[in-house]
Amino acid sequence: MTDVLRVPGTDGKKLISNSSRNTFTKCPRYFKMHALDGVRRVQDELPLSVGSLVHEMLLHFYKGDNVDSLIDQIVAWRDAEITKSRLIETPDYNEDEIGKRAEIACDVMSRYVDAYGDDVKHYSILAAEMPFVVPIPQWVGSADTRKMRVDPLFAYTGKFDLVVRDNRTNQVFVIDHKTTTLSDMQRFEQEIELGGAGQRVGYVYAARFFFENVTGIMYNVLRMKIPSSPKTVQCRKCKGDGCAACFDTGYSGLSKVVPDTTLRVFDKTIAELQQANPAVDLSLAAELREEISRKGERFLYRFSSATTQAEIERWADDMYDVSHAMLSAMRDERWYRNLAACSVNGRKCSLLNVCAHGWEGNTNYKIVKSDPWIPGEVIQSDDETTEE
């Protein structure tokens, strides 16, 4: 195990992370198969492998690597993934898909360096890819006599992507890198803000054991997916010709697919140019639009979030309840299968084939024995890459 930031008194306790907490609450059967039985895919799911790749590149960026070095490392990842896929009898994704993801990673990192190149000048790294173990607190007593004690069985663990000090203000921030396929970043930020039981609160709580002046957590969000154009539904009244019922658009509504922000701005600009000067030469507009559509915006988004004491107390209560429910399930061997989690938003559970049909014919899986109370995302072993 790598070096660990550990609070005294947490040795020997069972460790629970945000990931293991979320896995158990989503589906106890999945938690058993993954954490206790050690069932893993031979070939990581492609979104996971790409997210891990960008994660690793961001670490190298903050340590001072330039964009050329980062791209060389991405190319090496692509070649290694292609070699791995050739050794698997039934790979989950092919060489073309690996190449496309490598291109996306190169594009994202180039844009990231352009946008946030000054970060390496302004921030001092206090910790990078550093696991931690801190006590899970419990607050007991009335409001007037409220005291804190620590959970006797469990401790909270995770891994800081980065902890940095802003040299301009002396404030310390936990930095966490997120990749998402969402187009609506405001909605993504709201989801993070409302997730008081998870990483946003827990990581700031943990960082304050080891660093002074921890202000909050900063999220670097990278959107990985090229969005599609909005699907439309023809107006039933006018059959697409345009009428008062559809405000002369010909459409009765739009789907929930959010169009690319860059394309919307581009189209609006072109429309304004044409309105201002109908004779303007826009011969290159179609070609430029196609290029923007092909690359997608893949924009970068950054926001910070502070943490209140009330949020920490609610988070601690949640972690206590889940960890002890997890222990009870292990003692009683009661691991129910949450059928609602077998497929979410059209994406099947990664262990569904083995869970539903057993091992026969499932050559894409392997067994990796591990300690269930040392979560995989905290361990860096010689034979298994870190899980994100």
C-alpha positions in Angstrom: 0.0 0.0 0.0 1.2 3.5 -0.7 2.1 6.0 2.0 -1.1 7.0 3.8 -2.2 10.1 5.7 -3.5 8.4 8.8 -5.0 9.9 12.0 -3.7 8.1 15.1 -6.2 5.7 16.6 -7.6 4.4 13.3 -5.2 1.4 13.0 -7.0 -1.9 12.8 -10.4 -0.4 12.0 -12.6 -1.5 9.1 -12.4 1.1 6.3 -15.3 2.5 4.4 -15.1 4.9 1.4 -17.5 6.9 -0.6 -17.3 4.3 -3.3 -18.0 1.3 -1.1 -20.8 3.2 0.6 -22.4 4.1 -2.7 -22.0 0.5 -4.0 -23.6 -1.0 -1.0 -26.6 1.3 -1.0 -27.1 0.8 -4.8 -27.0 -3.0 -4.7 -25.7 -5.1 -1.8 -25.3 -8.1 -4.1 -23.0 -6.1 -6.3 -21.0 -5.0 -3.2 -20.6 -8.6 -2.2 -19.4 -9.7 -5.7 -17.0 -6.8 -6.1 -15.7 -6.2 -2.6 -15.9 -9.6 -1.0 -15.7 -12.1 -3.9 -13.3 -9.9 -5.9 -15.1 -10.2 -9.3 -13.5 -7.9 -11.8 -13.7 -7.4 -15.6 -10.5 -8.4 -17.5 -10.9 -5.3 -19.6 -12.0 -2.2 -17.8 -15.2 -0.5 -19.1 -14.1 2.0 -21.6 -15.5 5.1 -19.9 -13.7 4.1 -16.7 -10.4 3.5 -18.5 -10.6 6.9 -20.2 -11.5 8.7 -17.0 -8.5 7.0 -15.3 -6.3 8.1 -18.1 -7.3 11.7 -18.0 -6.9 11.5 -14.2 -3.4 10.3 -14.5 -2.5 13.0 -17.1 -3.8 15.8 -14.8 -1.5 14.5 -12.1 1.5 14.8 -14.4 0.3 18.2 -15.5 0.3 19.6 -12.0 3.8 18.1 -11.5 5.1 20.2 -14.4 4.8 18.0 -17.6 4.1 20.0 -20.8 1.4 19.2 -23.3 3.8 17.2 -25.6 4.8 14.9 -22.8 1.2 14.4 -21.8 0.2 13.5 -25.4 3.1 11.0 -25.6 1.8 9.3 -22.5 -1.7 9.1 -23.9 -0.3 7.5 -27.1 1.5 4.9 -25.0 -1.8 4.2 -23.1 -3.5 3.7 -26.5 -0.9 1.2 -27.7 -1.0 -0.7 -24.4 -4.8 -0.9 -24.5 -4.8 -2.2 -28.0 -2.3 -4.9 -27.1 -4.4 -5.9 -24.1 -7.6 -6.1 -26.3 -5.8 -8.5 -28.7 -5.1 -10.9 -25.9 -8.7 -11.1 -24.8 -10.9 -13.7 -26.6 -14.0 -11.5 -26.5 -12.9 -7.9 -25.9 -15.6 -5.4 -24.8 -14.4 -2.7 -27.2 -12.3 -2.7 -30.3 -9.1 -0.9 -31.5 -11.1 1.9 -33.3 -12.9 2.8 -30.1 -9.7 2.8 -28.1 -8.1 5.2 -30.7 -11.1 7.5 -30.6 -10.9 7.8 -26.8 -7.2 8.5 -27.0 -7.9 11.3 -29.4 -10.5 12.7 -27.0 -8.0 12.5 -24.2 -5.4 14.3 -26.3 -7.9 17.1 -27.2 -9.1 17.5 -23.6 -5.5 17.7 -22.2 -4.5 20.2 -24.9 -7.5 22.4 -24.0 -6.9 22.0 -20.3 -3.3 23.2 -20.5 -4.4 26.2 -22.6 -7.2 27.1 -20.1 -5.4 26.3 -16.8 -1.7 26.6 -17.6 -1.2 29.2 -14.8 -2.3 26.7 -12.2 1.2 25.3 -11.9 2.4 28.8 -11.2 -0.2 29.7 -8.6 -0.7 26.4 -6.7 1.7 24.5 -4.5 1.0 20.8 -4.3 0.6 19.5 -0.7 -0.6 16.0 -1.6 -1.1 14.1 -4.8 -2.9 10.8 -5.3 -2.6 10.3 -1.5 -4.8 7.9 0.5 -6.0 9.0 3.9 -7.7 7.3 6.9 -9.6 9.5 9.4 -12.2 8.6 12.1 -15.9 8.6 11.5 -17.4 11.0 14.1 -20.6 10.6 16.0 -22.3 13.6 17.7 -24.2 12.6 20.9 -26.2 14.5 23.4 -28.6 17.4 23.1 -27.9 20.7 21.3 -26.4 22.2 24.5 -24.3 19.3 25.5 -23.4 17.9 22.1 -20.1 16.0 22.1 -18.1 14.1 19.5 -17.0 10.6 19.8 -15.5 8.3 17.1 -16.9 5.1 15.7 -15.3 2.2 17.5 -15.3 -0.2 14.5 -15.0 1.9 11.3 -12.8 4.6 9.8 -13.3 6.7 6.7 -10.9 6.4 3.8 -10.3 7.8 0.3 -7.6 9.2 -1.9 -7.0 12.9 -2.5 -6.5 13.6 -6.2 -4.7 16.8 -5.2 -4.5 19.1 -2.2 -3.0 22.5 -3.1 -2.3 25.8 -1.5 -3.1 28.9 -3.5 0.1 31.0 -3.1 -1.9 34.2 -3.7 -4.3 33.8 -0.8 -2.7 31.0 1.3 -6.0 29.1 1.1 -5.9 25.3 0.8 -8.2 23.4 -1.5 -8.9 19.8 -2.2 -9.0 19.4 -6.0 -11.0 16.6 -7.5 -11.2 15.8 -11.2 -14.5 14.7 -12.6 -15.4 13.5 -16.1 -19.0 13.6 -17.3 -21.1 13.1 -20.4 -23.6 15.7 -19.3 -24.0 18.8 -21.3 -25.7 20.9 -18.6 -22.9 21.8 -16.2 -25.2 23.8 -14.0 -27.2 20.6 -13.4 -24.0 18.7 -12.7 -22.9 21.3 -10.2 -26.3 21.1 -8.4 -26.0 17.3 -8.2 -22.5 17.6 -6.6 -23.7 20.3 -4.2 -26.7 18.2 -3.1 -24.5 15.2 -2.6 -23.8 16.0 1.1 -23.4 12.3 2.0 -20.5 11.9 -0.3 -17.1 13.1 -1.4 -17.8 16.8 -1.3 -18.2 16.9 2.5 -16.1 13.9 3.4 -12.9 15.0 1.7 -12.9 18.5 3.2 -13.6 17.0 6.6 -10.6 14.6 6.1 -8.3 17.3 4.8 -8.7 19.4 7.9 -7.0 16.7 10.0 -3.8 17.2 8.0 -3.7 20.7 6.6 -4.4 24.2 7.9 -6.8 26.8 6.3 -8.7 24.2 4.2 -11.3 26.3 2.5 -13.2 23.8 0.6 -13.1 21.5 -2.5 -12.6 22.5 -6.1 -13.9 20.4 -8.9 -12.3 20.4 -12.3 -15.0 19.0 -14.6 -14.2 17.6 -18.1 -17.0 16.7 -20.5 -16.0 13.7 -22.5 -18.9 13.1 -24.8 -19.7 14.7 -28.1 -23.4 15.7 -27.7 -26.0 15.0 -30.4 -28.4 17.6 -31.8 -31.8 17.8 -30.2 -34.4 15.4 -31.4 -37.6 17.0 -32.5 -41.2 16.0 -32.7 -43.3 17.3 -35.6 -46.3 19.4 -34.7 -49.4 17.4 -35.1 -51.6 20.4 -36.1 -49.5 21.8 -38.9 -47.4 18.7 -39.8 -44.2 20.8 -39.7 -45.4 23.8 -41.8 -45.5 26.1 -38.8 -48.5 27.5 -36.9 -49.6 29.3 -33.8 -49.7 26.1 -31.8 -45.9 25.5 -32.3 -44.9 29.2 -32.6 -44.3 28.7 -36.3 -41.4 26.3 -35.6 -43.1 23.2 -36.9 -42.2 21.3 -33.8 -44.3 20.4 -30.9 -41.4 19.9 -28.5 -37.8 19.0 -28.0 -36.3 16.0 -26.4 -34.2 16.1 -23.3 -31.0 15.8 -25.3 -29.2 19.1 -24.7 -27.6 20.6 -27.8 -24.0 21.5 -27.8 -23.4 25.0 -26.3 -20.8 25.9 -28.8 -23.1 25.1 -31.7 -25.9 27.1 -30.2 -23.6 30.2 -29.9 -22.2 29.6 -33.4 -25.7 29.3 -35.0 -26.9 32.4 -33.1 -23.9 34.4 -34.3 -24.4 33.4 -37.9 -28.1 34.3 -37.7 -27.2 37.7 -36.3 -24.7 38.3 -39.1 -27.2 37.4 -41.7 -29.8 39.6 -40.2 -27.4 42.6 -40.0 -26.1 42.1 -43.5 -27.9 39.6 -45.8 -25.1 39.9 -48.4 -22.3 38.8 -46.0 -20.1 36.0 -47.3 -20.7 32.9 -45.1 -19.2 30.4 -47.5 -17.0 29.0 -44.7 -19.7 28.8 -42.1 -20.9 25.3 -43.0 -17.4 23.9 -42.9 -16.7 25.5 -39.6 -19.9 24.3 -38.1 -19.2 20.7 -39.2 -15.8 20.9 -37.5 -17.3 22.2 -34.3 -19.9 19.5 -34.4 -17.3 16.8 -35.0 -15.1 17.8 -32.1 -17.9 18.8 -29.8 -17.4 21.4 -27.1 -15.9 19.1 -24.5 -15.6 22.3 -22.4 -13.9 22.6 -19.1 -15.8 23.7 -16.1 -14.5 24.6 -12.6 -16.3 25.4 -9.4 -15.6 25.5 -5.7 -17.7 24.4 -2.8 -17.5 25.2 0.9 -18.5 22.8 3.7 -20.6 23.6 6.8 -20.5 21.9 10.2 -24.1 20.9 9.8 -23.2 19.1 6.5 -20.4 17.2 8.2 -22.7 16.0 11.0 -25.3 14.8 8.5 -22.6 13.1 6.4 -21.1 11.4 9.5 -24.6 10.0 10.6 -25.0 8.6 7.1 -21.6 6.9 7.0 -22.2 5.4 10.5 -25.6 4.0 9.5 -24.4 2.5 6.2 -21.2 1.0 7.5 -23.0 -0.8 10.3 -25.7 -2.0 7.9 -22.9 -3.4 5.8 -21.4 -5.2 8.7 -24.8 -6.7 9.6 -25.3 -8.0 6.0 -21.9 -9.6 6.2 -22.6 -11.3 9.5 -26.1 -12.6 8.4 -25.1 -13.4 4.8 -28.1 -11.4 3.5 -27.1 -9.8 0.2 -30.3 -8.9 -1.7 -30.1 -8.0 -5.4 -31.5 -4.6 -6.3 -33.1 -5.3 -9.6 -33.6 -1.6 -10.3 -29.9 -1.2 -10.5 -29.3 -3.9 -13.1 -29.8 -1.4 -15.8 -29.8 2.4 -15.2 -30.3 4.9 -18.1 -29.8 2.1 -20.6 -26.4 1.1 -19.1 -26.2 -2.4 -17.7 -24.5 -3.3 -14.5 -20.9 -4.3 -15.2 -21.3 -7.6 -13.3 -24.8 -8.4 -14.6 -23.7 -11.4 -16.7 -22.0 -13.2 -13.9 -24.7 -12.2 -11.3 -27.6 -13.4 -13.5 -26.1 -16.3 -15.4 -23.1 -17.5 -13.4 -19.5 -18.1 -14.6 -20.2 -20.4 -17.6 -19.0 -18.8 -20.8 -18.0 -15.5 -19.1 -14.4 -15.2 -20.0 -14.3 -11.4 -19.6 -14.2 -11.7 -15.8 -11.5 -12.6 -13.3 -11.2 -13.0 -9.5 -9.0 -10.6 -7.6 -8.8 -11.5 -3.9 -8.7 -8.5 -1.6 -9.5 -7.3 1.9 -13.2 -6.1 1.7 -12.5 -3.5 4.4 -9.7 -1.9 2.5 -11.6 -0.3 -0.5 -10.1 -0.9 -3.9 -9.9 2.8 -4.8 -7.4 3.3 -2.0 -5.1 0.5 -2.9 -2.3 0.6 -5.4 -1.0 -2.9 -5.8 1.4 -4.4 -8.3 -1.1 -6.6 -10.1 -4.2 -4.3 -10.2 -4.6 -0.7 -11.3 -6.2 1.8 -9.0 -10.0 1.9 -9.4 -11.7 5.3 -9.7 
